[in-house]
Amino acid sequence: MLNRPVKPVRSSPRPGEVRCAPHPRRASVRLFLIGGYAISREGLRLLFASESDFRVVGSATDWADAAPARRSDVVVIDISQAGAPDRGALRRLIMLCAPARVIILTSGLDHSQITEALRLGVRGIVDRSVTAQLLFKSVRAVAAGQYWIEREVIAGLTQRLRAAASPPADAPRRPYGLTGRELHIVSLLVAGYGNKTIAVKCGIRERTVKQHLTNTFEKLGVSNRLELALFALHERLVVPEDTDRTAPIPAR
């Protein structure tokens, strides 16, 4: 008698038995590293290699050699030793790397430099003192299209961006299809108010505020409160009289 292969039999779950579905694999994030010191670049490469969803596709010592970075998803720039790049160099780098998103890994930028970097197109600014897990989280967030900024710098950053974005009294506003209520809520959010306080100021329920914010995210193509605040300030959506207080942008 010929031996025939036996098909494995799938057993049905026993009563009370719970079978967990396998965890979906994260999409691979292609990284390009820029830094002035080989040992720093190698350290970052080994660090990212410990996570299965990261793949370092190249590295460079300075901005001039960064052309291959455009084939990556995220460019991580270590500027801790070299200092902050000048405005022109950073703008050229961001244009050179596009459509890849840029993260700056640093320990020496002040609020004015952070403000300038964001206005030029940097998507993430990470302090070199963070843990590896927080660095991984920031890269994944930027790869997903979000911004990443340390919570401690948001208050000062909001004040600087508001001051820089204050339009002349007769400057036209571009509402981007937002209703008057949505514009008012955006202005209060930029001023640093949380959903509960916004609800009180608008005389509506907190869940209605959340729904307005969800609608605003969809209309503007942003995914979180920080992105919305940066977009509103850059595009002059805010109403000046509603943004006369400085407070951090709440996380939710």
C-alpha positions in Angstrom: 0.0 0.0 0.0 1.3 3.4 -0.9 1.8 5.9 1.8 -0.3 9.0 1.3 0.3 12.3 3.0 -2.1 12.9 5.8 -3.7 16.4 6.0 -3.5 18.0 9.4 -6.9 18.2 11.1 -7.8 21.5 12.6 -9.3 21.0 16.0 -12.3 23.1 17.0 -11.9 25.2 20.0 -12.8 23.4 23.2 -15.6 24.9 25.3 -14.3 27.9 27.1 -11.1 28.0 25.1 -10.2 31.3 23.5 -7.9 31.5 20.6 -6.1 34.8 19.9 -5.7 36.1 16.4 -2.1 36.6 15.4 -0.9 40.2 15.7 -0.8 42.0 12.4 2.7 42.9 11.3 3.7 46.5 11.2 4.5 47.9 7.8 8.2 48.3 7.3 9.6 51.8 7.7 12.6 52.6 5.6 15.1 54.9 7.4 18.0 57.0 6.2 20.5 58.3 8.8 22.4 61.5 8.6 25.1 62.4 11.2 28.6 63.8 11.3 30.1 60.8 13.3 30.3 57.2 12.0 30.0 55.8 15.6 26.7 57.7 16.1 25.3 56.5 12.8 26.3 52.9 13.5 24.7 53.2 17.0 21.5 54.3 15.5 21.6 51.6 12.8 22.0 48.9 15.5 19.3 50.4 17.6 16.8 50.4 14.8 17.8 46.9 13.7 16.5 45.6 17.0 12.9 46.4 15.8 11.5 44.2 13.0 9.6 47.0 11.3 12.6 49.3 10.8 15.0 49.0 7.9 18.0 51.3 7.5 18.4 51.8 3.7 21.4 54.2 3.8 23.3 56.9 5.7 25.4 60.0 5.0 27.7 62.3 6.9 26.2 65.6 5.8 23.5 67.3 3.7 25.4 67.1 0.4 25.3 63.3 0.3 21.6 62.9 1.3 20.1 62.5 -2.2 19.5 58.8 -1.8 17.3 59.7 1.3 14.3 60.4 -1.0 14.0 56.6 -1.4 13.3 56.3 2.4 10.2 57.0 4.5 11.9 58.8 7.3 15.2 60.7 7.5 16.7 60.8 11.0 19.2 63.6 11.4 21.6 63.6 14.4 22.8 67.2 14.8 23.9 67.0 18.4 27.6 67.6 17.6 27.3 69.8 14.5 24.7 72.2 15.9 21.5 73.4 14.3 21.7 73.7 10.5 21.1 77.1 9.0 17.8 77.9 7.5 18.9 77.6 3.9 20.7 74.2 4.5 17.7 72.8 6.2 15.3 73.9 3.5 17.5 72.4 0.8 17.7 69.1 2.8 14.0 68.8 3.2 13.4 69.5 -0.5 16.2 67.0 -1.4 14.7 64.3 0.8 11.1 64.7 -0.3 8.8 62.9 -0.1 10.6 61.4 2.9 9.7 63.0 6.3 12.5 64.5 8.4 13.1 64.0 12.1 15.8 65.9 14.0 17.6 64.1 16.9 19.2 66.8 19.0 19.8 68.1 22.5 20.5 71.7 21.7 17.7 73.4 19.9 15.9 76.4 21.6 12.3 77.3 21.0 13.1 79.7 18.2 15.1 77.0 16.3 12.3 74.5 16.9 9.7 76.9 15.5 11.8 77.6 12.4 12.5 73.9 11.8 8.8 73.1 11.9 7.9 76.0 9.6 10.5 74.7 7.1 8.9 71.2 7.1 10.6 69.1 9.8 8.0 66.6 11.1 9.7 65.5 14.3 12.1 66.9 16.9 13.4 64.4 19.4 15.7 65.0 22.4 18.7 62.7 22.6 17.9 61.9 26.2 14.7 59.9 25.3 14.5 56.1 25.7 14.9 53.8 22.7 11.2 52.9 22.9 10.2 56.6 22.8 12.5 57.1 19.8 10.9 54.2 18.0 7.4 55.6 18.8 8.4 59.0 17.4 9.7 57.5 14.1 6.5 55.4 13.7 4.3 58.4 14.3 6.2 60.6 11.8 6.1 57.7 9.3 2.4 57.6 9.7 2.1 61.3 8.8 2.0 62.8 12.2 4.1 65.4 13.9 6.3 64.6 17.0 7.3 67.3 19.5 8.3 66.9 23.1 5.4 67.9 25.4 7.6 70.3 27.4 8.3 72.6 24.5 4.7 72.9 23.2 3.7 75.9 25.4 6.5 78.2 24.3 6.2 76.9 20.8 2.5 77.8 20.6 3.2 81.3 21.7 6.0 81.9 19.1 3.9 80.4 16.3 0.9 82.5 17.2 3.1 85.7 17.2 4.6 84.8 13.9 1.3 83.9 12.4 -0.7 87.0 13.5 -2.1 88.5 10.3 -2.9 92.1 9.6 -6.4 93.2 10.5 -7.5 93.3 6.9 -5.8 90.0 5.8 -8.2 87.5 4.2 -8.8 84.2 6.0 -9.0 80.9 4.2 -11.6 78.8 6.1 -10.9 75.6 4.0 -14.6 74.7 4.2 -14.8 75.0 8.0 -17.9 76.3 9.6 -17.9 79.2 12.0 -18.3 76.9 14.9 -15.4 74.7 13.8 -13.2 77.8 13.3 -14.0 79.0 16.8 -13.1 75.6 18.2 -9.8 75.6 16.3 -9.0 79.0 17.8 -9.7 77.9 21.3 -7.6 74.7 20.8 -4.7 76.8 19.6 -5.1 79.0 22.7 -4.4 75.8 24.8 -7.9 74.9 26.0 -9.0 71.3 26.5 -12.3 69.8 25.2 -14.1 70.3 28.5 -13.3 74.0 28.6 -14.0 74.5 24.9 -17.4 72.9 25.5 -18.2 75.4 28.3 -17.0 78.4 26.3 -19.1 77.3 23.3 -22.1 76.3 25.3 -22.2 72.8 23.8 -21.5 69.3 25.1 -18.0 67.8 25.2 -18.9 65.0 22.8 -20.1 67.7 20.4 -16.6 69.3 20.6 -15.0 66.0 19.8 -17.3 65.5 16.8 -16.5 69.0 15.5 -12.8 68.2 15.8 -13.2 64.9 14.0 -15.0 66.7 11.2 -12.2 69.4 11.1 -9.4 66.7 11.0 -11.1 65.1 7.9 -11.6 68.5 6.1 -8.0 69.6 6.7 -6.3 66.2 6.3 -4.7 66.2 9.7 -4.6 63.4 12.3 -4.1 65.0 15.7 -4.4 68.2 17.7 -0.8 69.3 17.3 -1.0 69.0 13.5 -4.3 70.9 13.5 -2.7 73.7 15.6 0.3 74.0 13.3 -1.9 73.9 10.2 -4.2 76.6 11.7 -1.3 78.9 12.6 0.5 78.4 9.3 -2.7 79.0 7.2 -3.9 81.8 9.4 -7.2 80.1 10.4 -7.1 81.4 14.0 -9.1 84.3 15.3 -6.7 86.6 17.1 -9.1 87.7 19.8 -9.6 84.0 20.8 -5.9 83.3 21.2 -4.8 85.8 23.8 -3.7 83.2 26.4 -0.7 80.9 26.4 -1.2 77.3 27.4 0.1 74.0 26.2 -1.9 72.1 23.6 -3.5 69.2 25.5 -2.9 65.7 24.1 -6.6 65.0 23.8 
